[in-house]
């Protein structure tokens, strides 16, 4: 029986989303495999980790300049091990799990873990357990992701593969499968549920810590010949703010809390308005849903935004006025620009990526 350990952390939803996608795909492809998905930072530090996670969310949304400085400092570190020495409890926990469970494959979707493995066991050399790094960002990725040893890097696109090669990574270590979104995205391919024309369906996703984004709903609800859906997650303050906007709006819209139906939501809407999070952008691509990005966290999300603009699969509009103007252009002439974006994003869509990754891991 194949044993696979997936290592994640709650600092950015992209990591957990990738971990769940790989876990669920393995469960679908090989139900008998022993698959564990662990957040060792949460396990080792408990309440302190939750405080740090919340501080991270506040920082990237309210003080992006400060976070940009921190991100650049991490990227330029000459030795990551010295900076990670404070997380010795995570390293010890990881050592205990490997010694006890003896996994065949270890998949890291959060960048510190490969450095812990290097410190514990030395460079990866193809021996058991196999080490795999699944990079959750695109194009502009922090060097902490790849300045480690591993048997394979799993990447979302060729643009990111080119960056790693330019940084000196052996092309033989790189595999491009796409981002491991939920395997439910692959199941949607045979049954399109997005209407061919107007009214245009707009999906606004408000992410954790994005409380100021709720005001945009007021303007989105005023666009003629559209139907608006707003997701607010588990944030009750954001829900109340959006509900007050809906109650006062002449054109009512739908509000959805935390949901497991994101694949269906993206597949049934014509366009997404949200921040350039790694998971958000890749899920929009998987559902072939063009995107207007209204927030970009410096450093880690810049490449995600570039992926959308470079492939002409949407646009970046960083103010409410710009978002409305861009949507107006997209819907003009019977949605000519929107249809162009839709055709382009469909070309780069890889909704079965997690299933391909699962088969690859099982074959190691």
C-alpha positions as CSV (number, residue, x, y, z in Angstrom):
1,X,0.0,0.0,0.0
2,X,1.4,3.3,-1.1
3,X,1.9,5.9,1.8
4,X,1.8,9.5,0.8
5,X,2.3,12.5,3.2
6,X,1.2,15.9,2.1
7,X,2.6,18.9,4.0
8,X,0.7,22.2,4.0
9,X,0.1,25.4,6.1
10,X,-2.6,28.0,6.5
11,X,-0.7,31.0,5.3
12,X,-2.5,31.7,2.1
13,X,-5.4,29.6,0.8
14,X,-3.4,28.3,-2.2
15,X,-1.4,25.9,-0.1
16,X,-4.4,24.3,1.5
17,X,-6.3,24.2,-1.8
18,X,-3.4,22.4,-3.5
19,X,-3.1,19.9,-0.7
20,X,-6.8,19.2,-0.7
21,X,-6.8,18.8,-4.5
22,X,-4.0,16.3,-4.4
23,X,-5.5,14.4,-1.5
24,X,-8.9,14.2,-3.1
25,X,-7.5,13.1,-6.4
26,X,-5.5,10.3,-4.7
27,X,-8.6,9.2,-3.0
28,X,-10.3,9.0,-6.3
29,X,-7.5,7.3,-8.3
30,X,-6.2,5.0,-5.6
31,X,-8.8,4.6,-2.7
32,X,-6.5,2.0,-1.0
33,X,-3.5,4.4,-0.7
34,X,-2.7,5.8,2.7
35,X,-2.8,9.6,2.3
36,X,-2.2,12.0,5.1
37,X,-2.5,15.8,4.8
38,X,-0.8,17.6,7.7
39,X,-0.3,21.2,8.8
40,X,2.7,20.8,11.1
41,X,2.9,24.5,11.9
42,X,-0.7,24.5,13.3
43,X,0.0,21.2,15.1
44,X,3.3,22.4,16.6
45,X,2.3,26.0,17.6
46,X,-1.4,25.8,18.1
47,X,-2.9,29.2,19.2
48,X,0.4,31.0,18.4
49,X,0.2,29.8,14.8
50,X,-3.4,31.0,14.5
51,X,-2.3,34.5,15.8
52,X,0.5,34.5,13.2
53,X,-1.9,33.4,10.4
54,X,-4.3,36.2,11.2
55,X,-1.5,38.7,11.4
56,X,-0.4,37.6,8.0
57,X,-3.8,38.1,6.5
58,X,-4.1,41.6,8.0
59,X,-0.6,42.4,6.8
60,X,-1.1,41.4,3.1
61,X,-4.4,43.3,3.0
62,X,-3.7,46.4,5.0
63,X,0.0,46.9,4.8
64,X,1.0,45.4,1.4
65,X,4.2,47.6,1.3
66,X,5.4,46.1,4.5
67,X,4.7,42.6,3.3
68,X,6.5,43.3,0.0
69,X,9.6,44.2,2.0
70,X,9.4,41.0,4.0
71,X,8.8,39.0,0.9
72,X,11.9,40.5,-0.8
73,X,14.0,39.9,2.3
74,X,13.0,36.2,2.3
75,X,13.7,35.9,-1.4
76,X,17.3,37.3,-1.0
77,X,18.2,35.3,2.1
78,X,21.6,33.5,1.6
79,X,20.7,30.7,4.0
80,X,17.1,29.7,4.7
81,X,18.0,27.2,7.3
82,X,19.2,29.9,9.8
83,X,15.9,31.7,9.4
84,X,13.9,28.5,9.9
85,X,15.8,27.4,13.1
86,X,13.0,29.0,15.2
87,X,10.6,26.3,13.9
88,X,12.5,23.4,15.5
89,X,9.3,22.1,16.9
90,X,7.9,21.6,13.3
91,X,11.2,19.9,12.2
92,X,11.1,17.6,15.2
93,X,7.4,16.7,14.6
94,X,8.2,16.0,10.9
95,X,11.1,13.7,11.9
96,X,8.8,11.8,14.3
97,X,6.1,11.3,11.7
98,X,8.5,10.1,9.0
99,X,10.2,7.7,11.4
100,X,6.9,6.3,12.6
101,X,4.8,6.2,9.4
102,X,7.6,5.6,6.8
103,X,5.9,7.4,3.9
104,X,6.8,6.4,0.3
105,X,6.3,10.0,-1.0
106,X,6.4,13.4,0.8
107,X,4.7,16.2,-1.1
108,X,5.4,19.8,0.2
109,X,2.9,22.5,-0.9
110,X,4.4,25.0,1.6
111,X,8.1,26.1,1.0
112,X,9.8,25.6,4.4
113,X,9.2,21.9,4.5
114,X,11.8,20.9,1.8
115,X,14.4,22.8,3.8
116,X,13.5,20.9,7.0
117,X,13.9,17.6,5.0
118,X,17.3,18.8,3.7
119,X,18.4,19.5,7.3
120,X,17.1,16.2,8.6
121,X,18.2,13.8,5.8
122,X,20.5,15.7,3.5
123,X,20.0,16.3,-0.2
124,X,17.3,14.3,-2.0
125,X,18.9,11.5,-4.0
126,X,16.1,9.5,-5.3
127,X,16.0,7.2,-2.2
128,X,12.9,6.6,-0.1
129,X,10.9,8.6,0.7
130,X,10.7,10.4,-2.6
131,X,10.4,14.2,-2.1
132,X,8.2,16.3,-4.3
133,X,7.7,20.1,-4.1
134,X,4.4,21.4,-5.5
135,X,4.8,25.2,-6.2
136,X,1.5,27.0,-5.7
137,X,2.5,30.4,-7.2
138,X,3.2,31.3,-10.8
139,X,5.9,33.2,-12.8
140,X,7.3,35.4,-10.0
141,X,8.0,32.9,-7.2
142,X,10.1,33.4,-4.1
143,X,13.4,31.6,-4.2
144,X,12.6,29.7,-1.0
145,X,10.5,27.5,-3.2
146,X,13.4,26.2,-5.3
147,X,16.6,26.7,-3.4
148,X,16.2,23.3,-1.8
149,X,16.8,19.8,-2.9
150,X,13.9,17.6,-4.2
151,X,13.3,14.7,-6.6
152,X,10.7,16.7,-8.5
153,X,9.1,20.2,-8.8
154,X,5.5,20.2,-9.8
155,X,4.5,23.4,-11.6
156,X,1.3,25.0,-12.8
157,X,2.5,26.3,-16.2
158,X,5.5,26.5,-18.6
159,X,6.1,30.2,-17.7
160,X,7.0,29.1,-14.2
161,X,9.1,26.2,-15.5
162,X,11.1,28.7,-17.6
163,X,11.8,30.8,-14.5
164,X,13.2,27.8,-12.6
165,X,15.4,26.8,-15.5
166,X,16.8,30.3,-15.7
167,X,17.5,30.1,-11.9
168,X,19.6,27.0,-12.5
169,X,17.2,24.2,-11.8
170,X,17.7,21.0,-13.9
171,X,14.8,20.7,-16.4
172,X,14.7,17.0,-15.7
173,X,13.4,17.7,-12.2
174,X,10.5,19.7,-13.5
175,X,7.0,18.4,-14.3
176,X,4.2,20.7,-15.5
177,X,0.8,19.3,-14.8
178,X,-1.2,22.5,-14.0
179,X,-2.4,23.6,-10.5
180,X,-4.0,20.7,-8.5
181,X,-7.5,22.1,-8.2
182,X,-10.2,19.9,-6.9
183,X,-10.9,16.9,-9.2
184,X,-14.5,18.1,-9.3
185,X,-13.4,20.7,-11.9
186,X,-12.5,17.8,-14.2
187,X,-16.0,16.4,-13.8
188,X,-17.6,19.6,-15.0
189,X,-15.9,19.5,-18.4
190,X,-18.5,17.3,-20.0
191,X,-21.5,19.3,-18.9
192,X,-21.2,23.1,-19.6
193,X,-23.6,25.1,-17.4
194,X,-22.6,28.7,-18.3
195,X,-25.2,30.5,-20.5
196,X,-24.0,31.6,-23.9
197,X,-25.1,35.2,-23.6
198,X,-26.7,37.9,-21.4
199,X,-27.7,38.5,-18.8
200,X,-24.0,38.4,-17.9
201,X,-23.3,36.5,-14.7
202,X,-20.7,38.2,-12.4
203,X,-19.1,36.4,-9.5
204,X,-17.4,38.5,-6.9
205,X,-15.3,36.5,-4.4
206,X,-14.4,38.4,-1.2
207,X,-11.4,36.6,0.4
208,X,-10.4,36.5,4.1
209,X,-9.3,39.9,5.3
210,X,-10.7,41.8,2.3
211,X,-13.4,43.7,4.3
212,X,-13.0,46.8,2.1
213,X,-13.9,44.8,-1.0
214,X,-17.6,44.6,0.1
215,X,-18.2,48.2,-1.1
216,X,-17.6,47.1,-4.7
217,X,-20.8,45.0,-4.6
218,X,-22.8,48.3,-4.6
219,X,-21.4,49.3,-8.0
220,X,-21.5,45.8,-9.5
221,X,-25.2,45.5,-8.7
222,X,-25.9,48.6,-10.8
223,X,-24.5,47.3,-14.1
224,X,-27.5,46.7,-16.4
225,X,-28.3,43.3,-17.9
226,X,-26.2,41.4,-15.3
227,X,-26.8,39.0,-12.5
228,X,-24.5,39.3,-9.5
229,X,-23.4,36.6,-7.0
230,X,-21.1,37.6,-4.0
231,X,-19.3,35.0,-1.9
232,X,-18.3,36.2,1.6
233,X,-16.8,33.0,3.1
234,X,-17.0,32.7,6.9
235,X,-16.6,36.4,7.7
236,X,-19.8,37.5,9.4
237,X,-18.8,41.2,9.3
238,X,-18.4,41.0,5.5
239,X,-21.7,39.2,5.2
240,X,-23.5,41.9,7.1
241,X,-21.9,44.6,5.1
242,X,-22.8,43.0,1.8
243,X,-26.4,42.2,3.0
244,X,-26.9,45.9,3.8
245,X,-25.8,46.8,0.3
246,X,-28.1,44.2,-1.2
247,X,-31.1,45.4,0.8
248,X,-30.6,48.9,-0.4
249,X,-30.0,48.0,-4.0
250,X,-32.6,48.3,-6.7
251,X,-31.2,45.2,-8.4
252,X,-31.0,42.4,-5.9
253,X,-28.2,39.8,-5.9
254,X,-27.2,36.5,-4.4
255,X,-25.0,36.2,-1.3
256,X,-23.2,32.9,-0.5
257,X,-21.2,32.1,2.6
258,X,-18.5,29.4,2.8
259,X,-19.3,26.8,0.1
260,X,-18.0,23.6,-1.4
261,X,-19.7,24.4,-4.7
262,X,-17.0,26.7,-6.0
263,X,-16.4,24.6,-9.2
264,X,-20.1,24.9,-10.1
265,X,-20.1,28.6,-9.3
266,X,-17.2,29.4,-11.5
267,X,-18.4,27.2,-14.3
268,X,-21.9,28.9,-14.2
269,X,-20.7,32.5,-14.3
270,X,-19.3,34.5,-17.2
271,X,-16.6,36.4,-15.2
272,X,-14.9,36.5,-11.8
273,X,-13.9,39.6,-9.8
274,X,-11.5,38.8,-7.0
275,X,-7.9,39.1,-5.8
276,X,-4.9,37.4,-7.4
277,X,-4.6,34.6,-4.9
278,X,-2.8,31.5,-6.2
279,X,-5.8,29.2,-5.7
280,X,-8.4,31.8,-6.9
281,X,-6.6,32.4,-10.2
282,X,-5.9,28.8,-10.9
283,X,-9.5,27.7,-10.1
284,X,-10.8,30.4,-12.5
285,X,-8.5,29.0,-15.1
286,X,-9.6,25.4,-14.4
287,X,-13.2,26.5,-14.9
288,X,-12.3,28.6,-18.0
289,X,-13.9,31.7,-16.3
290,X,-12.2,35.0,-17.3
291,X,-11.1,37.1,-14.3
292,X,-10.8,40.8,-13.3
293,X,-8.2,41.1,-10.6
294,X,-8.9,43.9,-8.1
295,X,-6.1,43.3,-5.6
296,X,-2.6,42.0,-6.0
297,X,-0.4,41.2,-3.0
298,X,3.1,42.4,-3.8
299,X,5.6,39.6,-4.6
300,X,3.7,36.4,-4.2
301,X,0.6,37.3,-6.3
302,X,2.2,39.4,-9.0
303,X,3.0,36.4,-11.1
304,X,-0.6,35.2,-10.8
305,X,-1.8,38.5,-12.1
306,X,0.7,38.4,-15.0
307,X,-0.5,34.9,-15.9
308,X,-4.0,36.4,-16.5
309,X,-2.8,39.4,-18.4
310,X,-0.1,37.7,-20.5
311,X,-2.6,35.1,-21.7
312,X,-5.3,37.8,-22.3
313,X,-7.7,35.9,-20.1
314,X,-8.9,38.9,-18.2
315,X,-7.6,42.2,-16.7
316,X,-6.1,43.9,-13.7
317,X,-8.3,46.7,-12.4
318,X,-7.2,47.9,-8.9
319,X,-10.0,50.4,-8.1
320,X,-13.7,50.1,-8.1
321,X,-14.0,52.6,-11.0
322,X,-11.5,50.6,-13.0
323,X,-13.4,47.4,-12.4
324,X,-16.7,48.9,-13.5
325,X,-15.1,50.4,-16.6
326,X,-13.4,47.1,-17.5
327,X,-16.7,45.2,-17.1
328,X,-18.5,47.7,-19.3
329,X,-15.9,47.2,-22.0
330,X,-16.1,43.4,-21.7
331,X,-19.9,43.3,-22.1
332,X,-20.0,45.8,-25.0
333,X,-20.7,44.6,-28.5
334,X,-22.6,41.5,-27.3
335,X,-19.6,40.6,-25.0
336,X,-17.0,40.6,-27.8
337,X,-14.0,41.2,-25.4
338,X,-15.5,38.8,-22.8
339,X,-15.8,36.0,-25.5
340,X,-12.2,36.6,-26.5
341,X,-11.1,36.2,-22.9
342,X,-13.2,33.1,-22.5
343,X,-11.6,31.5,-25.6
344,X,-8.1,32.3,-24.4
345,X,-8.6,31.0,-20.8
346,X,-10.1,27.8,-22.1
347,X,-6.8,27.1,-24.0
348,X,-4.7,27.1,-20.8
349,X,-7.3,25.4,-18.6
350,X,-6.1,22.1,-17.0
351,X,-9.0,21.0,-14.8
352,X,-7.7,17.4,-14.4
353,X,-4.3,18.5,-13.1
354,X,-4.8,17.0,-9.7
355,X,-5.7,13.6,-11.2
356,X,-2.6,13.7,-13.4
357,X,-0.5,14.6,-10.3
358,X,-2.0,11.7,-8.3
359,X,-1.1,9.2,-11.0
360,X,2.4,10.6,-11.2
361,X,2.9,10.3,-7.4
362,X,1.5,6.7,-7.4
363,X,4.0,5.8,-10.1
364,X,7.1,7.0,-8.1
